[in-house]
Amino acid sequence: MSERKRADGPADRDPGADLREIAFRLEAANEATYRVRAFRSAAAAIAKFDRAELLERAAEGTLAKLKGVGDVTARCIAESLSGQEPVYLRRLAATEGTEVDEETDALRRALRGDCHAHTDWSDGGSPIEEMALAAVGLGHEYLVVTDHSPRLTVANGLSADRLRKQIGAIEAINADLPPGFRVLTGIEVDILADGTLDQDPELLDRLDLVVGSVHSGLRDEREVMTRRMLAAIANPRLDILGHCTGRKVLVAGPDGAPGNDERSAEGSDRAHRRGRSRPESSFDADAVFAACVEYDKAIEINCRPDRLDPPKRLLRLAVEAGCRLAIDTDAHAPGQLDWLRNGCERAARCGVPAETVVNTLPIEDLLQWTAGHSG
């Protein structure tokens, strides 16, 4: 799905929208950041000029002389101005993944929003507004902004003061968004070594939703990690346990498409084209999932191609335990919001009932669920 609506007639094509569409599709395919940035930068560059001037430059062959526009993006702009779909965009659309199966598609259509996404307030690459409009284009009803907490300095985690400012910023942004869509306040808070949450409790109480994740001490002993996770789950301010094993898997190809099984997480010799692999943390899954049921917390099904966490065997265990689930992208860029189908496919394979997935809930029901954890 697109982050924008196409103009009705070919003569009315918007070259900026076409450039952003290309960037969106590149992000969804987990392509290199520099490539995505080239198209977004070009879109920003031509926004300063009216159509007549762009047409004149296209006729003169001088589009590439604009700051922020290169030869490839200039060609896309010229093709769009002439009323044609840019060849680059057409090729991207033609080489996207195969259609999802019926069960996966039904679950994807049931999702109303995404409960885990990052912006340029922490380690994401785009402003809140841009992430929100991409979510609108995907048919979401809500997007929870969950930037990192203070201890994760490598990800520019939000201090209490910066989080307060973000809450105010989101309120202002919501006033300008299309009717029927809302950005929700949230955080991906670090679960610290003693199981406490890395943010001012008073601020956590103000947020719509809290994802808690372990980002440090991932090689802790099984008993230590279990105690840490159980303490966090018992905390009334936590709603969703994020990427519970902390693993990083091998990505099978340059398009970032996930594999069909768990072999990449077990040391397959397939090419590792994105980052580094990382083994799962060790913890008592039976105890952790039982606690999630007891406290009515959700286990995240993380859709990132380099995480796909939890592994299928643990996801099936969570289903058998009766856990709520949240299918979340953990997106750091607008196009990555389209990764929901990764999690939906895994959920369908593991027998996840749609009614147990918290982001199938209408927004007011979701907020009622999270409010039930405080106090």
N, C-alpha and C positions, 0 to 999 in steps of 0.2 A: 504494500500500500504506500501511497505517496504522502509526503509531508505538506503538500500543497494541492490546490485545484487547478487543473489546466484551463486555459482560456477556451472559449467556445470555438473560435475559428482559427485556422492555421495562420492567418495574417496577423492575429493578435497574440502570437506566442510571446511570452515574457522571457527574455534571455537570462535575467537574474534568477527567475524561478527554475529554469532548466539547469542552470549551474548548481543551484542548491539541491535540486533533485539528484543530480549526479553525485554530489557530495554525500547526500543521504544514503544512496545505494552503495557507495564505496564504504561508508561506515558500517552499514548492515552486513557487508561482506568481510568486515574486519581487515580492510586494506590499510596500507601504511598511512600514518597521520599526515605526512608531508603532501601526499597526493590529495587527500581530502581538503587540506588547508588551501591548496592551490585553487580549487574551485570555489570555496567559500570566500577567499580573498578576492577573486575575480568578480564574484557577485557583489561584494561590498564596493569594489572599485567602480563598477559601472552604474551603481545606484546613484552616483553623483551627477550623472549625465542624463539628459532627456533622450527620448527615442530618436528624434530627428538628428541629434548630434552623433549618436551611435551609428545610425544608418549612413551618415556621411563618412564617418571613419571607416566603416566596413567597406564602403565603395572605394575609398582611397587605400585600403589595406593597411591602416595605421592603428587598428585596435590594440595590437601587441605592444604599441609604444606607451599605452596607459600604464601607470604604476599599478602593479598587482595583477596585470594581465599578461599571460605568456602566449606562446604560439598555439598550444593545444586549446587553451580556454578561448583565445581569440577566434579560432575556427568554430568552436561551439557557439559562440555569441553570434557570429556571422550567419551560421546555419539557422539559428533560432530567429534572428531578425528577418530572414528571408521566408519565414513561415514553415521551415522544415524542422522535424525532430532532429536534434544533433546526433550525428552518427555515434559519438561516444556513448550517449545515453541509450540509443537503440541497441548497441552491442551489450551494454550492461544488462538491460532488460532481457535480452535473448539468452544470456548465459547464467541467469539466476537459477537457484536450485529447483528441483522438481516439485510438483504440487504435493502438499501435505496430504496424508490420508484422512479419511472421513472422521475418525475419532479425534485425531489431533486437531483437525479443523473445527470440529464442534466445540472442543475445549477452548481453542483460541477465541472463537466467537463469543464464548461465555464470559471472557475476561473483560472487566470494565475499566481496569486501570493497572498501574505499575507502582509497587510499593518500595522500590529501591532504585534510586537514580542520583547521579552526581552532576554538579555544575561547576562553573569556573570559580565558585566560592571556595572549593577545595581542590580536588585533583581532576575535575572534569574539564572539558575543553570549550564549553559553550555557556552562555548566560542562561538564567532561569527562563526568560521569555522565549528563547529559541528552543529550549527543551520542551517547554509547554506547548508551543505551536506545532512541533513535530508530533507530540502526543495527541493533539487535537486531530491532526491529519491521519493518524492511525485509528481514529475512532474511539479513543479513550474518553472516559468521563472524568478521570482524575489522574494526577501524577503526584507521588509523594517525593519531595526533594529530601534526600538523606545524605547530605555531605558529612565528611568525617569529623571526628571529635578531636580535642586538643592534643592528646598524647601522640597521635599519628602525625608527627611534624613533617614526615616525608611526603604526606599527602595534603599539606597545608590545612590541617584540621582546624576547625572553628573554635576559637576561645568563646567563653560565655558572652563576652561583649559582642563579638562578631555574629554569634548565633542570634542574639537579640535583634541586631540590625537586619539579619536575614528574615526573621519572622515579620518585621515591619515591611521589608521589601516585598515579600510574598503577598501580604495584604494589599499593597498598592498594585502589584501586577495583576492580581485576580480581578480588580475593578475594570481592567481593560481587555480581559480575555473573552472569547465567544461565550454566549449564554450556554449553560449546560455543561461547562467544563470548569474544573477548579484545581489549582495547585494546593496540595496539602503540605503542612509543615512537618518536618521529620528530621531524623539524624541516623546515621550509621555510627552508633556509639561503640567504642572499644570495650570489650569485656576484659577488665584488668586481671592481674594475677590472682587476686583474692575474690574474683567474681563480681566486684562492684563495677558500676557503669561510669565511664569517663566523661561526665558532664554534671553540672550543677543540677541537683534533684529538682529544684524549683523550676528550672528551665525545661527539664524533661517533662514535667507536669503540664507545661504550656503547649507542648507539641501534639500534633494530631496522631503521630505514629512513630514508634521507636524500633529500629532494627538494631540488634546487638550482635557483634561479631568478634571473634578472636583473631587478632592480627599479630600477636607476639607470643613467644613461648610455645610455638606450635609443636615442638618436640617434647613437651612436658610428658612426664610419666602418665600412664592411663588413669591412675587414681587421682592424680593432681588435676588433670584436665577435666575429669568427670566432676570433681567437687567444684571447680571453677564454673563450669557450665550450669550445674544445678543451682548454684547461688544466683547466677544471673537470671535463670528462668523463674526462680522464685521471686525475683524483684518485681513488684507490681508495675514498674515503669517500663518494662520491656514487653514488646508485643510479638516480635518475630526474631527467631534465631537465624542469623545470616550464615551462608556458606559453611555449614557445620563442621566439615572435616578440614577445611582450609586448603584442600589440595589444589594443585595446578596440573593440568593434563597437557599432553602433546596435542597440538592442533594438526590435523591430518593434511591440510593443504593450504595454499596461499589465499584461498577465499575464506578461510576461517571456519569452514563447515565442520561441525562436530562429527566424530566417527559414529558408527552404528553399535559399538559395543564398548567395553571398558578396557580393551587391550592397551590403549594408549596410556592409561593411568597405571598400568602394571609393567611398564618398561618396554613397550613395543619398539621395534627398530625403525618405525616409520619416521619420515623426516619431521623434525621438530622445528616448525617455521615461525613460531610465535613465543618468545620468552623462554622460560625454563620450566621444567616439570618440578613438582613438589609432592612428596607423599602425603597421605592422609594423616591427620592427627589421630591419636589413639584415645578412645573414651568408651565408656559403657553405654552403648547406644540404647539398650533396653531401658536403663535407668533414666537417661536423658529424654527419650521419647515418652516414657511414662510420666515424667514431670511436666512435659509440655501438655499432655492430656489433662493432668491434674490441675494445672494453672491456666488452662485454655489458651496456650500460646501456640504460635504457628512455626513450622519448620520451613525454611526457604528452599525452594527449588531454583537454584541460581542458573540463569540461562546463558551466562558468558561461555563462549566456546572453549576458553582456557580453564574453566572451572567445572561446569556441569556437575554441580555439587548439590545434594549428596549423590554418591554412586547408586546405581540401580538397586543393588542388594539392600542398602540402607533405606532407600526410598520405599521399597516394598515393605520393609520392617516398620517404617513410620505409618504406612497405610494400614498395616495389620494392627498396629497399636491404637489406631483411631485418631491420629494427629490431624489437626488442621494444617494446611499447607498454604504457601504463598508463592506463586510463580512470578519471579522478578527478574528483570534484565541486568540489574547492577550496571546500568548504562552510564558511560562517561562521555557520550556524544549523541546527537539527535538520532542518527541512523541506527545506533545500537538499541534504541527502543523497540526496533522491529525484531529483536532476538527472542521475543516471547514464544515464538513457535518452537524454538529449541527446547524450552522447558515443557511446553505442551506435548511435544512428541514423547519425551521421557515419561511425563506423567501418564499419558495414555498407555504407554507400554507397561507401566507398573500398576495399572488399575486404579489410578487416583480418581475418586468420585468428584465431579465438578462442584457439588455442594460443600465439599470440605475445603475448597480453595477460597481464601479470604478475599482475593481480588476479583471474584465473581460477584461479590456483594455490592449492592448500590451504595453510594457514598455515605448516606446517613446510617445504614446498617453497619458499614465498616467502622465508622466513628463510634457507634454505640458499642461495638465489640471492643475497640481499644479503650474506650472510657471505662469499661467494666474491669480493667486491670488496675486502675489507680484507686487510691483511697483506702 
